[in-house]
């Protein structure tokens, strides 16, 4: 490896293991926070939003480190993130619109 010229294989291996342990600890802490909020907060929009945000944080760390996307060039990162953002927006929009249509049908007794 060209970037590991001054580092022997033992040091490189230790650095990789240290990074894996660091990411694992971060994922464990975020999961622990989710677990605590699952029992503290009542079910509702706030808890769902919190779980959604924490899930995005965990997905970022998994994709960044274990799938090595964090070490790629920015153009590749954005070529994956933009379509994913549009797909997530589409899913949310379809769920909201579907719920609105369902509520309107109930309102006018069409079901």
Protein Blocks (a to p, Z undefined) as FASTA:
>chain_A
ZZlmmpcfklmmmmmmmmmmmmmmmmmmmmmmmmmmmmmpccdfklmmmmmmmmmmmmmm
mmmmmnommmmcfklmmmmmmmmmmmmmmmmmmmmmmmmmmmmmmmnopZZ
